[in-house]
Amino acid sequence: MEELKIVESLNNETFIDGRSMEYIEPFNFESNGYLWKISFMGVDLISSDNDEREWLNDDEQESLRDFLIRESKKVLLDITVRMQQV
């Protein structure tokens, strides 16, 4: 399944401040065999029922990988902003 392979790849490439997060897998893939969803640090990003990727033209959506990277950065920014407000 393409979605699972992308999640595994992103988890293997995840670094914070130049250090590998080899024991932390911030991206999570869940499936019941029919429906699936991908979350980042507990925040749902996309699912088989809710795909908000941008359309590049009439028949092509942005890649799932690009979407997950963009949306995960939004989650990290939101966490950073909330931490600064404390």
Residue pairs with C-beta under 8 A, 6 or more apart in sequence:
1 31
1 36
2 64
3 29
3 36
3 38
3 64
4 29
4 31
6 64
6 65
6 68
7 27
7 28
7 29
7 38
7 68
8 29
9 65
10 27
10 65
10 68
10 69
10 72
11 25
11 26
11 27
14 20
14 21
14 24
14 25
14 26
14 27
15 21
26 40
26 41
26 72
27 38
27 39
27 40
27 68
27 72
28 38
28 39
28 40
28 42
29 36
29 37
29 38
30 36
30 37
30 38
30 39
31 37
34 48
35 47
35 48
35 49
36 47
36 48
37 44
37 46
37 47
37 48
38 44
38 45
38 46
38 47
38 68
39 45
40 68
40 71
40 72
40 75
41 72
41 75
41 76
41 79
43 75
44 50
45 67
45 68
45 71
45 72
45 75
46 52
46 53
46 64
46 67
46 68
46 71
51 61
52 67
53 61
53 62
53 64
53 67
54 61
54 62
54 67
55 61
55 62
56 62
